[in-house]
Amino acid sequence: MCLLLLLPSLQPSSESVLTGNMEFPFDINQLFPERVSILDHTLVAGRKSAGRPDLQAHVATVIDELGRASAKAQQLTASITSASKLQSQKHQLYLLKDGESNGGRGVIVGFLKVGYKKLFLLDQQGVHIEAEPLCVLDFYIAENLQRHGYGLELFDFMLQHKNLEPVQMAYDRPSPKFLSFLAKHYCLTPSVPQVNNFVVFEGFFLNRSAAQLRKVPLKKPDGEIKPYSLMEREVVRQEQRARPWPFAPPHSPQRSVSSQYSHSLSVGSSPSRAPPRAAQASALGASRDQSPQSPHIERCRARRTSQQGLVARCSMYSRHMDGRAAGLLDRPLPASRSTSPRRPEG
Protein backbone atom coordinates (compact mmCIF):
# COMPACT_ATOMS: atom_id res chain seq x y z
CA MET A 1 0.00 0.00 0.00
CA CYS A 2 2.76 2.44 0.92
CA LEU A 3 4.66 1.55 -2.24
CA LEU A 4 1.66 2.42 -4.39
CA LEU A 5 1.33 5.78 -2.68
CA LEU A 6 4.95 6.58 -3.32
CA LEU A 7 4.99 5.68 -7.03
CA PRO A 8 3.17 8.79 -8.36
CA SER A 9 5.65 11.11 -6.67
CA LEU A 10 8.61 9.18 -8.13
CA GLN A 11 7.95 10.30 -11.70
CA PRO A 12 9.93 13.32 -12.88
CA SER A 13 8.07 16.33 -14.15
CA SER A 14 7.17 16.49 -17.85
CA GLU A 15 9.17 19.70 -18.16
CA SER A 16 12.32 17.93 -17.05
CA VAL A 17 11.85 15.15 -19.58
CA LEU A 18 11.24 17.59 -22.45
CA THR A 19 14.28 19.72 -21.66
CA GLY A 20 16.52 16.67 -21.17
CA ASN A 21 17.21 17.30 -17.50
CA MET A 22 17.21 14.05 -15.51
CA GLU A 23 15.95 15.66 -12.30
CA PHE A 24 13.89 13.70 -9.80
CA PRO A 25 11.84 14.81 -6.78
CA PHE A 26 13.93 12.66 -4.41
CA ASP A 27 17.53 12.93 -3.30
CA ILE A 28 19.85 11.40 -5.93
CA ASN A 29 22.85 11.63 -3.60
CA GLN A 30 21.08 9.42 -1.09
CA LEU A 31 20.45 6.75 -3.71
CA PHE A 32 23.84 6.92 -5.42
CA PRO A 33 26.61 7.87 -2.99
CA GLU A 34 29.39 7.57 -5.62
CA ARG A 35 29.84 9.74 -8.67
CA VAL A 36 29.72 6.63 -10.86
CA SER A 37 27.56 3.81 -9.50
CA ILE A 38 27.62 0.24 -10.86
CA LEU A 39 24.23 -1.51 -10.90
CA ASP A 40 23.41 -5.15 -11.62
CA HIS A 41 20.36 -7.38 -11.25
CA THR A 42 20.06 -6.56 -7.52
CA LEU A 43 19.34 -2.86 -8.21
CA VAL A 44 21.47 -1.97 -5.17
CA ALA A 45 23.63 1.14 -5.63
CA GLY A 46 25.00 1.39 -2.10
CA ARG A 47 24.76 0.08 1.44
CA LYS A 48 21.91 2.43 2.27
CA SER A 49 19.61 1.00 -0.42
CA ALA A 50 20.30 -2.63 0.53
CA GLY A 51 17.20 -4.09 2.16
CA ARG A 52 15.20 -0.89 1.57
CA PRO A 53 12.25 -1.54 -0.83
CA ASP A 54 11.42 2.16 -0.98
CA LEU A 55 14.95 3.09 -2.10
CA GLN A 56 15.07 0.23 -4.61
CA ALA A 57 11.80 1.54 -6.07
CA HIS A 58 13.52 4.93 -6.53
CA VAL A 59 16.44 3.21 -8.29
CA ALA A 60 14.02 1.36 -10.61
CA THR A 61 12.31 4.65 -11.48
CA VAL A 62 15.63 6.26 -12.41
CA ILE A 63 16.61 3.33 -14.67
CA ASP A 64 13.23 3.28 -16.42
CA GLU A 65 13.37 7.03 -17.12
CA LEU A 66 16.91 6.75 -18.45
CA GLY A 67 15.86 3.91 -20.75
CA ARG A 68 12.93 5.89 -22.14
CA ALA A 69 15.10 8.96 -22.72
CA SER A 70 17.71 6.85 -24.54
CA ALA A 71 15.09 5.20 -26.76
CA LYS A 72 13.63 8.61 -27.61
CA ALA A 73 17.06 9.99 -28.54
CA GLN A 74 17.77 6.98 -30.78
CA GLN A 75 14.25 7.08 -32.27
CA LEU A 76 13.45 3.56 -31.08
CA THR A 77 9.89 2.31 -30.71
CA ALA A 78 10.64 0.66 -27.34
CA SER A 79 13.29 1.15 -24.69
CA ILE A 80 16.05 -1.43 -24.51
CA THR A 81 17.00 -0.55 -20.93
CA SER A 82 14.67 -0.91 -17.97
CA ALA A 83 14.78 -2.09 -14.37
CA SER A 84 12.96 -5.34 -15.17
CA LYS A 85 15.36 -6.18 -18.02
CA LEU A 86 18.36 -5.44 -15.85
CA GLN A 87 17.02 -7.78 -13.18
CA SER A 88 16.57 -10.65 -15.65
CA GLN A 89 19.87 -10.26 -17.53
CA LYS A 90 23.52 -10.50 -16.53
CA HIS A 91 24.33 -6.94 -17.56
CA GLN A 92 25.95 -4.04 -15.73
CA LEU A 93 24.86 -0.43 -15.78
CA TYR A 94 27.27 2.44 -15.06
CA LEU A 95 25.35 5.51 -13.85
CA LEU A 96 26.94 8.97 -13.72
CA LYS A 97 25.56 11.76 -11.53
CA ASP A 98 26.28 15.41 -10.80
CA GLY A 99 25.86 15.69 -7.04
CA GLU A 100 26.05 19.50 -6.83
CA SER A 101 23.13 20.34 -9.14
CA ASN A 102 19.42 20.58 -8.30
CA GLY A 103 19.98 22.38 -5.05
CA GLY A 104 22.46 19.87 -3.73
CA ARG A 105 20.18 16.86 -4.31
CA GLY A 106 21.97 15.88 -7.50
CA VAL A 107 20.94 15.05 -11.09
CA ILE A 108 21.55 12.07 -13.32
CA VAL A 109 23.94 12.82 -16.19
CA GLY A 110 23.76 9.56 -18.15
CA PHE A 111 24.41 5.84 -18.14
CA LEU A 112 26.32 3.11 -19.97
CA LYS A 113 25.12 -0.51 -20.13
CA VAL A 114 27.49 -3.38 -21.02
CA GLY A 115 27.26 -7.15 -21.10
CA TYR A 116 28.85 -10.26 -22.60
CA LYS A 117 27.32 -11.68 -25.76
CA LYS A 118 28.13 -14.78 -27.81
CA LEU A 119 28.57 -13.54 -31.38
CA PHE A 120 29.42 -15.02 -34.78
CA LEU A 121 31.60 -12.47 -36.54
CA LEU A 122 33.49 -12.15 -39.81
CA ASP A 123 37.17 -11.23 -39.79
CA GLN A 124 39.01 -9.32 -42.50
CA GLN A 125 39.29 -12.48 -44.64
CA GLY A 126 35.59 -13.31 -44.31
CA VAL A 127 36.15 -16.28 -41.98
CA HIS A 128 33.41 -16.96 -39.43
CA ILE A 129 34.68 -16.48 -35.88
CA GLU A 130 32.83 -17.37 -32.69
CA ALA A 131 33.54 -14.94 -29.84
CA GLU A 132 32.00 -13.75 -26.58
CA PRO A 133 33.25 -10.18 -26.10
CA LEU A 134 32.07 -7.45 -23.78
CA CYS A 135 29.51 -5.41 -25.70
CA VAL A 136 28.25 -1.86 -25.32
CA LEU A 137 24.48 -2.31 -25.32
CA ASP A 138 23.20 1.20 -24.51
CA PHE A 139 24.87 4.58 -24.02
CA TYR A 140 23.11 7.84 -23.23
CA ILE A 141 24.04 11.32 -21.97
CA ALA A 142 21.34 13.91 -21.29
CA GLU A 143 20.93 16.31 -24.22
CA ASN A 144 21.62 19.47 -22.27
CA LEU A 145 24.80 17.95 -20.76
CA GLN A 146 26.42 16.67 -23.94
CA ARG A 147 29.78 18.06 -25.18
CA HIS A 148 30.88 18.66 -21.60
CA GLY A 149 33.18 15.61 -21.29
CA TYR A 150 30.71 13.52 -19.32
CA GLY A 151 30.51 10.77 -21.94
CA LEU A 152 34.28 10.43 -22.10
CA GLU A 153 34.50 10.33 -18.30
CA LEU A 154 31.86 7.59 -18.06
CA PHE A 155 33.38 5.51 -20.87
CA ASP A 156 36.90 5.73 -19.41
CA PHE A 157 35.62 4.66 -16.00
CA MET A 158 34.07 1.52 -17.56
CA LEU A 159 37.30 0.70 -19.45
CA GLN A 160 39.38 0.96 -16.28
CA HIS A 161 36.89 -1.12 -14.31
CA LYS A 162 36.89 -3.88 -16.97
CA ASN A 163 40.60 -3.48 -17.79
CA LEU A 164 39.88 -3.43 -21.52
CA GLU A 165 40.72 -1.40 -24.59
CA PRO A 166 37.88 0.03 -26.72
CA VAL A 167 39.02 -1.98 -29.74
CA GLN A 168 38.47 -5.24 -27.82
CA MET A 169 34.75 -4.58 -27.45
CA ALA A 170 31.74 -4.98 -29.74
CA TYR A 171 29.07 -2.31 -30.13
CA ASP A 172 25.40 -3.07 -30.55
CA ARG A 173 23.81 -0.89 -33.25
CA PRO A 174 25.81 2.28 -32.50
CA SER A 175 24.34 5.58 -33.63
CA PRO A 176 26.30 7.89 -35.97
CA LYS A 177 26.96 10.19 -33.01
CA PHE A 178 28.43 7.28 -31.01
CA LEU A 179 30.61 6.20 -33.95
CA SER A 180 32.00 9.72 -34.26
CA PHE A 181 32.65 9.69 -30.51
CA LEU A 182 34.69 6.46 -30.83
CA ALA A 183 36.60 7.77 -33.83
CA LYS A 184 37.43 11.10 -32.13
CA HIS A 185 38.56 9.84 -28.74
CA TYR A 186 39.82 6.29 -29.47
CA CYS A 187 40.66 6.37 -33.21
CA LEU A 188 38.36 3.40 -33.86
CA THR A 189 38.02 3.41 -37.64
CA PRO A 190 37.35 1.69 -39.97
CA SER A 191 35.03 -1.08 -38.85
CA VAL A 192 34.88 -4.64 -40.19
CA PRO A 193 31.51 -5.18 -41.93
CA GLN A 194 29.24 -7.68 -40.20
CA VAL A 195 25.92 -9.32 -41.09
CA ASN A 196 24.40 -8.60 -37.65
CA ASN A 197 23.78 -5.33 -35.83
CA PHE A 198 27.10 -5.39 -33.98
CA VAL A 199 30.12 -3.32 -34.99
CA VAL A 200 33.74 -4.36 -34.42
CA PHE A 201 36.94 -2.71 -35.58
CA GLU A 202 40.07 -4.06 -37.25
CA GLY A 203 42.09 -4.51 -34.06
CA PHE A 204 39.36 -6.69 -32.54
CA PHE A 205 40.79 -9.89 -34.08
CA LEU A 206 44.41 -9.19 -33.03
CA ASN A 207 46.18 -10.26 -29.81
CA ARG A 208 43.42 -12.59 -28.67
CA SER A 209 43.84 -16.09 -27.33
CA ALA A 210 42.31 -19.18 -28.90
CA ALA A 211 39.81 -19.39 -26.04
CA GLN A 212 38.44 -15.94 -26.85
CA LEU A 213 38.23 -16.43 -30.61
CA ARG A 214 37.25 -19.80 -32.08
CA LYS A 215 36.79 -20.51 -35.74
CA VAL A 216 33.42 -21.96 -36.50
CA PRO A 217 33.98 -25.52 -37.89
CA LEU A 218 32.46 -26.41 -41.19
CA LYS A 219 29.36 -28.52 -41.11
CA LYS A 220 30.19 -32.20 -41.55
CA PRO A 221 28.55 -33.84 -44.54
CA ASP A 222 25.83 -36.28 -43.76
CA GLY A 223 27.07 -39.86 -43.70
CA GLU A 224 25.81 -42.65 -45.94
CA ILE A 225 22.49 -44.00 -44.77
CA LYS A 226 22.75 -47.78 -44.36
CA PRO A 227 19.54 -49.73 -45.01
CA TYR A 228 20.31 -52.35 -42.38
CA SER A 229 23.04 -53.28 -39.96
CA LEU A 230 25.98 -55.62 -40.50
CA MET A 231 24.46 -58.20 -38.17
CA GLU A 232 21.35 -58.37 -40.31
CA ARG A 233 23.51 -58.82 -43.40
CA GLU A 234 25.27 -61.81 -41.81
CA VAL A 235 21.92 -63.36 -40.86
CA VAL A 236 20.76 -63.04 -44.47
CA ARG A 237 23.94 -64.74 -45.75
CA GLN A 238 23.51 -67.64 -43.31
CA GLU A 239 19.88 -68.11 -44.36
CA GLN A 240 20.92 -68.23 -48.00
CA ARG A 241 23.65 -70.79 -47.32
CA ALA A 242 21.28 -73.04 -45.30
CA ARG A 243 18.66 -73.37 -48.04
CA PRO A 244 18.88 -76.59 -50.15
CA TRP A 245 19.55 -76.65 -53.84
CA PRO A 246 18.04 -75.23 -56.10
CA PHE A 247 16.77 -72.50 -53.74
CA ALA A 248 20.27 -71.53 -52.53
CA PRO A 249 21.86 -68.68 -54.57
CA PRO A 250 24.79 -69.54 -56.83
CA HIS A 251 28.30 -68.83 -55.51
CA SER A 252 29.13 -66.31 -58.15
CA PRO A 253 29.99 -62.58 -57.94
CA GLN A 254 26.85 -61.65 -59.84
CA ARG A 255 23.66 -62.17 -57.86
CA SER A 256 20.69 -63.72 -59.59
CA VAL A 257 17.19 -62.31 -59.61
CA SER A 258 15.90 -65.01 -57.26
CA SER A 259 18.58 -64.26 -54.65
CA GLN A 260 17.73 -60.54 -54.81
CA TYR A 261 14.06 -61.38 -54.37
CA SER A 262 14.64 -63.57 -51.29
CA HIS A 263 17.17 -61.06 -49.91
CA SER A 264 14.74 -58.19 -50.04
CA LEU A 265 12.08 -60.24 -48.27
CA SER A 266 14.41 -61.28 -45.47
CA VAL A 267 15.46 -57.70 -44.57
CA GLY A 268 11.94 -56.34 -44.48
CA SER A 269 12.00 -54.21 -47.61
CA SER A 270 9.50 -54.30 -50.42
CA PRO A 271 9.99 -57.30 -52.78
CA SER A 272 11.01 -56.80 -56.37
CA ARG A 273 8.48 -57.41 -59.13
CA ALA A 274 10.61 -59.79 -61.14
CA PRO A 275 8.51 -62.58 -62.72
CA PRO A 276 8.95 -66.07 -61.25
CA ARG A 277 9.85 -67.57 -64.65
CA ALA A 278 12.76 -65.21 -65.10
CA ALA A 279 13.95 -65.97 -61.58
CA GLN A 280 13.85 -69.73 -62.19
CA ALA A 281 15.56 -69.38 -65.53
CA SER A 282 18.34 -67.24 -64.12
CA ALA A 283 18.84 -69.69 -61.25
CA LEU A 284 19.07 -72.63 -63.67
CA GLY A 285 21.39 -70.74 -65.97
CA ALA A 286 23.67 -69.82 -63.12
CA SER A 287 23.79 -73.43 -61.88
CA ARG A 288 24.69 -74.64 -65.37
CA ASP A 289 27.48 -72.14 -65.59
CA GLN A 290 28.76 -73.14 -62.19
CA SER A 291 28.93 -76.96 -62.67
CA PRO A 292 28.33 -78.19 -66.20
CA GLN A 293 26.93 -81.74 -66.33
CA SER A 294 25.72 -84.14 -69.04
CA PRO A 295 22.51 -83.34 -70.98
CA HIS A 296 20.66 -86.23 -69.30
CA ILE A 297 21.39 -84.88 -65.75
CA GLU A 298 20.40 -81.39 -66.81
CA ARG A 299 17.02 -82.60 -68.15
CA CYS A 300 16.37 -84.48 -64.89
CA ARG A 301 17.17 -81.45 -62.84
CA ALA A 302 15.00 -79.23 -65.00
CA ARG A 303 12.04 -81.70 -64.74
CA ARG A 304 12.35 -81.95 -60.97
CA THR A 305 12.64 -78.16 -60.60
CA SER A 306 9.53 -77.57 -62.71
CA GLN A 307 7.51 -80.08 -60.64
CA GLN A 308 8.63 -78.48 -57.37
CA GLY A 309 7.72 -75.09 -58.74
CA LEU A 310 4.21 -76.31 -59.65
CA VAL A 311 3.73 -77.74 -56.18
CA ALA A 312 4.72 -74.48 -54.61
CA ARG A 313 2.44 -72.48 -56.88
CA CYS A 314 -0.62 -74.60 -56.11
CA SER A 315 -0.86 -72.94 -52.68
CA MET A 316 -0.12 -69.46 -54.02
CA TYR A 317 -2.77 -66.85 -54.73
CA SER A 318 -1.98 -64.19 -57.36
CA ARG A 319 -4.16 -62.00 -59.53
CA HIS A 320 -1.38 -61.67 -62.12
CA MET A 321 -1.50 -65.34 -63.20
CA ASP A 322 -1.83 -65.93 -66.97
CA GLY A 323 -4.04 -68.56 -68.67
CA ARG A 324 -1.26 -71.04 -69.21
CA ALA A 325 -0.35 -71.02 -65.50
CA ALA A 326 -4.01 -71.49 -64.54
CA GLY A 327 -4.21 -74.57 -66.78
CA LEU A 328 -1.16 -76.04 -65.12
CA LEU A 329 -2.75 -75.59 -61.70
CA ASP A 330 -5.93 -77.39 -62.75
CA ARG A 331 -3.98 -80.40 -64.08
CA PRO A 332 -3.65 -83.19 -61.44
CA LEU A 333 -0.18 -83.92 -60.23
CA PRO A 334 1.30 -87.38 -61.04
CA ALA A 335 1.34 -89.77 -58.09
CA SER A 336 4.73 -90.22 -56.57
CA ARG A 337 6.16 -93.71 -56.85
CA SER A 338 7.19 -95.43 -53.68
CA THR A 339 10.68 -96.86 -53.65
CA SER A 340 9.97 -99.31 -50.82
CA PRO A 341 9.16 -103.01 -51.89
CA ARG A 342 5.48 -103.93 -51.82
CA ARG A 343 4.37 -106.57 -49.35
CA PRO A 344 3.09 -109.78 -51.05
CA GLU A 345 -0.59 -110.54 -50.67
CA GLY A 346 -1.99 -113.67 -49.11
LINPE-V206554 format. One record per pair of residues at least 24 apart in sequence whose ideal C-beta (glycine too) atoms are under 10 Angstrom apart, sorted by the first residue. I is the first residue (numbers start at 1). GAP is how many residues later the second one is. If there is no record, write none. Layout:
i = {I I}
gap = {GAP GAP}
This chain:
i = {2 2 3 3 3 6 6 6 6 6 7 7 7 9 10 10 10 10 10 10 10 10 11 11 11 12 12 12 12 12 16 16 16 16 17 17 17 17 19 19 19 20 20 20 20 20 20 20 20 20 21 21 21 21 21 21 21 21 22 22 22 22 22 22 22 22 22 22 22 22 22 22 22 22 22 22 22 23 23 23 23 23 23 23 23 24 24 24 24 24 24 24 24 24 25 25 25 25 26 26 26 26 26 26 26 26 27 27 27 27 27 27 27 28 28 28 28 28 28 28 28 28 28 28 28 28 29 29 29 29 29 29 29 30 30 30 30 31 31 31 31 31 31 31 31 31 31 32 32 32 32 32 32 32 32 32 33 33 34 34 34 34 35 35 35 35 35 35 35 35 35 35 36 36 36 36 36 36 36 36 36 36 36 36 37 37 37 37 37 37 38 38 38 38 38 38 38 39 39 39 39 39 39 39 39 39 39 40 40 40 40 40 40 40 41 41 41 41 41 41 41 41 41 42 42 43 43 43 43 45 45 45 56 57 59 59 59 60 60 60 62 62 62 62 63 63 63 63 63 63 65 66 66 66 66 66 66 66 66 66 67 67 67 67 67 69 69 69 69 69 69 69 70 70 70 70 70 70 70 71 71 72 72 73 73 73 73 73 73 73 74 74 74 74 74 74 74 74 75 76 76 79 80 80 80 80 80 81 81 81 81 81 81 85 85 86 86 89 89 89 90 90 91 91 91 91 91 91 92 92 92 92 92 92 93 93 94 94 94 94 94 94 95 96 96 96 96 96 96 96 96 98 98 98 98 101 107 107 108 108 109 109 109 109 109 109 109 109 109 109 110 110 110 110 110 110 110 110 110 110 111 111 111 111 111 111 112 112 112 112 112 112 112 112 112 112 112 113 113 113 113 113 113 114 114 114 114 114 114 114 114 115 116 117 117 117 117 119 119 119 119 119 119 120 120 120 120 120 121 121 121 121 121 121 121 121 121 121 121 122 122 122 122 122 122 122 123 123 123 123 123 123 123 123 124 124 124 124 124 125 126 126 127 127 127 128 128 128 128 128 128 129 129 129 129 129 129 129 129 129 130 130 130 130 130 130 131 131 131 131 131 131 131 131 132 132 132 132 132 133 133 133 133 133 133 133 133 133 133 133 134 134 134 134 134 134 134 135 135 135 135 135 135 135 136 136 136 136 136 136 136 136 136 136 136 137 137 137 137 138 138 139 139 139 139 139 139 139 140 141 141 146 146 151 151 151 151 152 152 152 152 155 155 155 155 156 156 159 165 165 165 166 166 166 167 167 167 167 167 167 167 167 168 168 168 168 168 168 168 168 169 169 169 169 169 170 170 170 170 170 170 170 171 171 171 171 171 172 172 172 172 173 173 173 174 174 227 227 227 228 228 228 228 229 232 232 232 233 233 235 235 236 236 236 236 236 236 237 237 239 239 240 245 245 245 245 246 246 246 246 246 246 246 246 246 246 246 247 247 247 247 248 248 249 249 250 250 250 250 250 250 250 250 250 250 251 251 252 252 252 252 254 254 254 255 255 256 256 256 256 256 256 256 256 257 257 257 257 258 258 258 258 259 259 273 275 276 276 276 276 276 276 277 277 279 280 280 280 280 307 307 307}
gap = {51 52 50 51 54 47 48 51 52 55 50 53 54 52 44 47 48 50 51 52 54 55 50 53 54 49 50 53 57 96 49 86 91 126 48 51 52 55 123 124 125 49 52 53 121 122 123 124 125 126 80 81 86 87 121 122 123 124 40 43 44 47 75 76 79 80 84 85 86 87 88 89 118 119 120 122 123 78 79 80 82 83 84 85 119 34 37 38 41 78 81 82 83 84 33 36 77 80 28 29 31 32 35 36 79 80 31 72 75 76 77 78 79 30 34 67 69 70 71 73 74 76 77 78 79 80 68 70 71 73 75 76 77 25 28 75 76 24 25 27 28 30 31 64 66 75 77 26 27 30 63 64 65 67 74 76 64 66 61 62 63 65 60 61 62 63 64 71 74 118 119 122 58 59 60 61 73 75 76 117 118 121 122 125 56 57 58 59 60 74 54 55 56 57 119 120 123 24 44 47 52 53 54 55 56 72 74 46 47 49 50 51 52 53 42 44 45 46 47 48 49 50 51 44 45 40 43 44 50 48 50 52 27 26 24 27 36 24 26 27 33 35 46 49 24 30 32 45 48 50 43 27 29 42 44 45 47 72 74 76 26 44 46 71 73 39 41 42 71 72 73 74 40 41 43 68 69 70 71 67 69 68 71 67 68 69 70 73 102 104 64 65 66 99 100 101 103 104 100 62 97 59 33 57 58 92 93 30 32 56 57 58 59 28 52 27 29 24 26 48 25 26 24 25 26 44 46 47 24 42 45 66 69 70 44 45 45 60 61 63 64 67 59 45 46 49 54 55 57 58 61 44 47 50 52 44 35 38 34 37 31 32 33 36 37 39 41 42 44 45 29 30 31 32 35 36 40 41 43 44 27 28 29 30 31 43 24 25 26 27 28 29 39 42 43 45 46 24 25 26 27 45 59 24 25 44 47 48 50 55 58 57 54 53 55 79 81 51 53 75 77 79 81 74 75 76 78 96 49 71 73 74 75 77 79 83 84 92 95 70 71 72 73 74 78 83 69 77 79 81 82 83 90 92 68 69 78 80 81 80 66 67 78 88 89 67 86 87 88 89 90 71 75 76 79 83 84 85 86 87 82 83 84 85 86 87 39 69 73 74 77 81 82 83 38 79 80 81 82 31 35 36 37 38 65 67 71 75 79 80 24 25 28 30 34 35 36 34 35 36 37 63 64 65 30 33 34 35 36 37 38 42 46 62 63 33 34 35 36 34 35 32 33 35 36 38 39 42 38 36 40 31 35 26 27 30 34 29 32 33 34 26 27 30 31 29 30 27 38 39 42 35 37 38 33 34 35 36 37 38 39 40 32 33 35 36 38 39 40 44 29 30 31 32 35 24 26 28 29 30 31 34 26 27 28 29 30 24 25 26 27 24 25 26 24 25 40 41 42 38 39 40 41 38 34 35 36 30 34 31 32 26 27 28 29 30 31 26 29 24 27 26 38 42 56 60 34 37 38 40 41 55 56 58 59 62 63 36 58 61 65 35 39 34 37 32 33 34 35 36 37 38 39 40 41 35 39 34 35 37 38 28 32 35 27 31 24 25 26 27 28 29 30 31 24 25 26 29 24 25 26 28 24 27 47 45 33 36 37 40 42 49 32 48 30 25 26 28 29 26 27 29}
